[in-house]
Amino acid sequence: MLISAVILGLLGSLHCVGMCGPIAFLLPVDRSNSYKKFSQILMYHLGRLLAYGTMGLVFGFLGKGLYVFGMQQKLSIFIGILMILVVLLPYRAFQKYNLSKPWFKVISRVKSRLGKELQKKSADTFLTIGLLNGFLPCGLVYMSLFAAIAMGNPWHGSLYMILFGLGTIPLMTSAIYLTGILKGSARKRIQKLIPVFVIVIGLLFIVRGLGLGIPFISPEPVIELVSSNIDCVD
C-alpha cells in the first residue's frame, strides 16, 4: 500500500507540474551558483514534504479514531469506493458540493503569503514556499489523504503522504531546470494513466478491507481473545 503512494506521486507529478509548475518556475533560485540553486530547490521540496507529512499525520489520527471503534475494514472499503467514484463520476457532479468553499479565505491567505515569499531570497524562503505550496488545494493530494485515513495509523498516514511527495520530486525538479520536458502527446498518455492507477489503488483498499487472507494485501482481521482464569474454591 505504501508503494502505491510513490507510484501515485510519480504518475501524478505531471499534474503537479501543470498545477504547481508556475510556482516552481518563479522560485527565486540563484541561477549563477549551481550548488546553491540545488540546495534551494531541496529546501523547497523539503517544505512540501513537511506539509504533506503534517496533513497525513492529522488525517491518520482520524483514521486511528475510526480504527479504535472497529471500523478499520469498513473504512478501507469505503475509501476505496470513494476514490473510484471520484474518478468515474463526471466533474459536474462535484461542482454542487465544492468542499473547498469554506476554506476560500484560508486558501486566499496562503496564496497571498506565497506571492510575498516568491519575492524574497532569504535562507528560509524556499522552505516556506514549499510548505505553503503543499497546503494548496490539489485533487491528487485529496486522493492521497483518503489513503492516509484508510491507513488507520497517524505515522503510517504521514509516511504515505511523504512517499507521495517523494514521488513528485523527480519531475517537479526537472520542471525547474528544464522547460518542455514532455511533449503534448506524452503528457496526454500519462494523464490518462493517472485515473486508471487511482482506480487500481481504490480496488486495493477495497480488497484490503475485505480481509481475504492475502499476505501484505488483504490480511485477515486480528481477533483478540481474552481468557479469564477462574479459581475454584472447594
C-alpha positions in Angstrom: 0.0 0.0 0.0 2.9 2.4 0.7 4.5 1.6 -2.7 1.2 2.8 -4.3 1.9 6.3 -2.7 5.2 6.6 -4.6 3.7 5.4 -7.9 0.8 7.8 -7.5 3.3 10.6 -6.9 5.3 9.6 -10.0 2.3 9.4 -12.3 0.6 12.4 -10.7 3.7 14.6 -10.9 2.7 15.6 -14.4 -0.5 17.0 -13.0 1.6 18.7 -10.3 3.8 20.3 -12.9 0.6 21.7 -14.5 -0.8 23.0 -11.3 2.3 24.0 -9.3 4.7 24.4 -12.2 4.2 28.2 -12.3 5.3 28.3 -8.7 8.3 26.2 -9.4 9.2 28.4 -12.4 9.0 31.5 -10.3 11.2 30.2 -7.5 13.8 32.9 -6.8 16.7 30.5 -7.1 20.3 31.6 -7.5 21.0 30.7 -11.2 24.6 31.8 -11.0 25.6 29.2 -8.5 24.5 25.6 -9.3 25.3 24.2 -5.8 23.3 27.0 -4.1 20.4 26.5 -6.6 20.3 22.8 -5.9 20.2 23.4 -2.1 17.4 26.0 -2.5 15.3 23.5 -4.6 16.0 20.9 -2.0 14.6 23.2 0.7 11.6 23.8 -1.4 10.9 20.1 -1.7 11.5 19.6 2.0 8.8 22.2 2.7 6.3 20.4 0.5 7.2 17.1 2.2 6.7 18.7 5.6 3.3 19.9 4.6 2.2 16.6 3.2 3.6 14.7 6.2 1.7 17.0 8.6 -1.6 16.5 6.8 -1.0 12.8 6.7 -0.4 12.8 10.4 -3.6 14.7 11.1 -5.8 12.5 8.8 -4.0 9.4 10.1 -5.2 10.3 13.6 -8.7 10.5 12.2 -8.3 7.0 10.7 -6.9 5.7 14.0 -10.0 7.0 15.8 -12.2 5.1 13.4 -9.9 2.0 13.8 -10.4 2.1 17.6 -14.2 1.9 17.1 -13.6 -1.3 14.9 -14.3 0.4 11.6 -10.9 -0.1 10.0 -12.0 -2.7 7.4 -15.3 -0.8 6.6 -13.3 2.4 6.3 -10.8 0.9 3.9 -13.7 -0.4 1.7 -15.4 3.0 1.9 -12.3 4.9 1.0 -11.6 2.6 -2.0 -15.2 3.0 -3.3 -14.9 6.8 -2.8 -11.6 7.0 -4.8 -13.2 5.0 -7.7 -16.3 7.2 -7.7 -14.3 10.4 -7.8 -12.6 9.2 -10.9 -15.7 7.7 -12.7 -18.3 10.3 -11.9 -18.3 13.4 -14.1 -16.7 16.6 -12.7 -20.1 18.4 -12.8 -21.4 16.1 -10.1 -19.0 17.6 -7.6 -19.4 21.2 -8.6 -22.6 21.4 -6.5 -20.7 20.1 -3.5 -17.4 22.0 -3.6 -15.9 21.2 -0.2 -13.2 23.8 -0.6 -15.6 26.8 -0.5 -15.5 27.1 3.3 -11.7 27.3 3.1 -11.6 30.0 0.4 -10.4 32.7 2.9 -7.7 30.4 4.3 -6.6 29.5 0.8 -6.5 33.1 -0.3 -4.3 34.0 2.6 -2.0 31.1 1.8 -1.7 32.4 -1.8 -1.1 35.9 -0.7 1.7 34.8 1.6 3.1 32.6 -1.1 3.2 35.6 -3.5 5.2 37.6 -0.9 7.6 34.8 -0.3 8.3 34.4 -4.0 9.7 37.9 -4.0 12.3 37.1 -1.2 15.6 35.3 -1.3 16.3 34.7 2.4 17.5 31.4 3.7 14.1 30.2 4.9 12.2 31.5 1.9 12.3 28.2 -0.1 11.2 26.1 2.9 8.3 28.4 3.5 7.3 28.4 -0.2 7.4 24.6 -0.3 5.3 24.5 2.9 2.7 26.9 1.6 2.7 25.1 -1.8 2.0 21.8 -0.1 -1.2 23.2 1.6 -2.7 24.5 -1.7 -5.8 22.6 -2.9 -5.0 19.6 -5.2 -7.1 16.7 -6.3 -4.3 14.2 -6.1 -3.4 15.4 -2.6 -7.0 14.8 -1.6 -6.8 11.2 -3.1 -3.6 10.6 -1.1 -5.3 11.9 2.1 -8.1 9.5 1.6 -5.5 6.7 1.6 -3.8 8.2 4.7 -7.1 8.0 6.6 -7.5 4.4 5.5 -4.1 3.5 6.8 -5.6 3.7 10.3 -2.4 5.0 11.9 -1.1 8.5 12.1 2.5 7.6 11.4 1.6 5.4 8.5 -0.7 8.1 7.2 2.2 10.6 7.5 4.6 8.2 5.8 2.1 7.6 3.0 1.9 11.3 2.3 5.7 11.8 2.4 6.2 8.9 0.0 3.6 10.5 -2.3 5.6 13.8 -2.1 8.8 12.0 -2.9 7.3 10.5 -6.0 6.6 14.0 -7.3 10.1 15.3 -6.8 11.9 14.0 -10.0 9.5 15.6 -12.5 9.0 18.8 -10.4 12.8 19.2 -10.1 13.1 18.7 -13.9 10.4 21.3 -14.4 12.6 23.8 -12.6 15.7 23.0 -14.6 14.1 22.4 -17.9 11.1 23.5 -19.9 9.1 21.4 -22.3 10.5 18.2 -20.9 7.5 16.2 -22.2 5.7 16.7 -25.5 2.0 17.2 -25.6 1.3 13.6 -26.8 3.4 12.1 -24.0 1.6 14.3 -21.4 -1.8 13.1 -22.6 -0.8 9.5 -22.3 0.5 9.9 -18.8 -2.6 11.9 -17.8 -4.8 9.0 -19.0 -2.8 6.7 -16.7 -3.5 8.7 -13.6 -7.2 7.9 -13.2 -6.5 4.3 -14.1 -4.0 4.0 -11.3 -6.3 5.8 -8.8 -8.9 3.1 -9.6 -6.3 0.4 -9.0 -5.4 1.9 -5.6 -9.1 2.1 -4.8 -9.5 -1.6 -5.6 -6.5 -2.4 -3.4 -8.1 -0.6 -0.5 -11.4 -2.5 -1.1 -9.6 -5.9 -1.2 -7.6 -4.8 1.9 -10.8 -4.2 3.8 -12.4 -7.5 2.8 -9.8 -9.4 4.8 -9.3 -12.2 2.3 -6.1 -13.6 4.0 -3.8 -12.4 1.2 -0.4 -11.6 2.8 0.6 -7.9 2.6 -2.5 -7.1 0.6 -5.6 -8.3 2.4 -4.7 -9.8 5.8 -7.3 -11.5 7.9 -8.7 -9.4 10.7 -7.0 -9.9 14.0 -9.4 -11.1 16.7 -8.1 -10.8 20.3 -9.3 -13.5 22.6 -9.3 -12.6 26.3 -9.1 -15.6 28.5 -10.0 -15.4 32.2 -8.8 -17.7 34.9 -11.5 -19.0 37.2 -10.3 -20.1 40.6 -12.4 -22.7 42.1 -12.6 -22.8 45.9 -13.6 -26.2 47.5 
